[in-house]
Amino acid sequence: MKEQGLTIVEILLVVSLMALLLSLASPAYNYFRTSTQLNENTAQLTQALRLARQRSLAGYHNSAHGVWLERNSGVDRYVIYQGSSYATRDTANDREVWLINNLGLSFTDLTLTNDDVDLNFSSGTGLPSDFGTINVQFGGRNKSIIINSAGLIEMQ
């Protein structure tokens, strides 16, 4: 009568094949995770900009609305605010969003105030106070949000 079971060699072979498959799948998973985080955070920032513009167009609370984009040494953030500028805003209506670690902002053709950007949309017209490109970087990848002179906001 022959005994059934696995030998130690067969078990080691299966374990080593599983380890090889996991090591091959790890870079693909990291790429997918990085891509997902970048896309999700860029989409959320795009929606925040569109919300501020829509509130301004609608004359919500008879005020202009905007988004303050702040670059910090560790974690960047943005604030959706009500008012004609970030400095003169009504702080009771602030909505602050901190970006995840290692996700950074940079700006092209936008006016900087101490390395930060104040994008304000005029009440009734939705015209932006400034226009250019917001670059969102994560894991060596980059996505762009373009704001044109008419206030159109698109993600690329």
N, C-alpha and C positions, 0 to 999 in steps of 0.2 A: 504494500500500500504506500502510495506516494503522498508526502505531506504537502499541503498548500500554504503559501505565505510569500512574503517578500524578503529578499536578501538585503543585507546592508548596502550592497553595491547598487541595487535597484532604487532603494530609498535615497541614497546620495545622488544618484543620477536625476531623479525627479526634483529633489530640492535644488540642485545646481541649475537645472533648466528653468525652474520658477524664478530663481534669483536673476538669471540672465534676462528673462522676459521682463521682470520688474525694472532692471537697470536700463533696458531699452525703452520702456514706456515712460520713465521718469522725465526725460527732456520734453517729450510731447505733452505731458501733463503740465509741466511748468510753463510751456509756451501757451497752452490753453488757458491756464489760470491768469497769467500776465495779460493776455489778450482780453479776457473777460473783465478783469478789474479795470483796465484802461478804457474799454468801451463803455462800461457801466458808469464810471465816474465822469467821463466826458459827456455822456448823454445827460446825466443829472445836472451838470454845469450848464449845458446848452438849454435845458428846460428852465433852469433858474433865470438865465438871461431872457428867455422868451416870456417867462412869467412877469418879470419886471417891465418889459416892454408892453405887454398886454395890459397890465394894470395902469401904465401911463396913458396908453391909447384910450382906455375906457374912462379915464379920469377918476379912478378909484380913490376915494377920500379927497377928491379935488387936489391931487398932488402928483408930482413926478415920482418916479421910482427908479431904482438903480441896483447895481451889484458892485460891491467893493471886493477886489481880488487882492489878497495879501500873501506875499511870499515870506515865510519865516525860515529860520535856520534849521528847523526840524520838520514841522508839519505845516503845510500851506492851508489856507482857508478862504472861503468867500462868504459874504454877508449880503443877503437880499434886504434892501432897506426902502423906506419911504421918506422922500424929501428931495430937495433940489441938489443935494450933494451928500456925500458920506459924512462930512464934517458938520453939516447942519441938519442931519436927519432926525426923525422921531425915533429914538432908541426903543420905544415900547413895541414897535412893529418890526424889529430886526429878526431875521431868520438866519442863524449862523450855521455853516457847515464846515467841519474840519475834514480835510482830505486824509486818506490813509497814509501811513508811513511810506516813504520812497516814491510817492506820487507827487510830481512837481509841476509848477506852472512857469511858463516864460511867455514873453509878449513880443510881438512884432508890430511896428508902426503904431503903437498905442502910447499915449502920454503917461510917463511914470511919475509918481509922487513917492519919493523915498523907496523905490523899487516896487511899489504897489500901483494898482490901476483902479480908478473910479469911473465906471461906466454908468452914466445916468441917461434916462430916456425922458424927453420932455413931455409934459402933460398935454394930452389931446392929440399930439402928432406922433409920438413914439420915436422921434428922431434921436439918435444917440449923441452924447456929448463928445464922443471919440469913436474912431473905427479902426479896425486892423485885425490882427490874428492873435488868439490865445492858444498857446501850445501846451498840451497836457502830456507829460512824459511819465512812463513807468516801465521798469525792467528793460531799459534800452529801446523801447518803442515809443512812438509819438503819434498823437492825434491832434487835429487842429479844429478850432472853432473860429469861423470868419464872421465878422460883423461889418457890413458895408455901410456907406454913408446914409442910406435910406432906413437903416435899422434892421435889415434882413439878417437873420442869424442862421448859419448853417454849419453842420458838423462834417468834417472830411476825414 
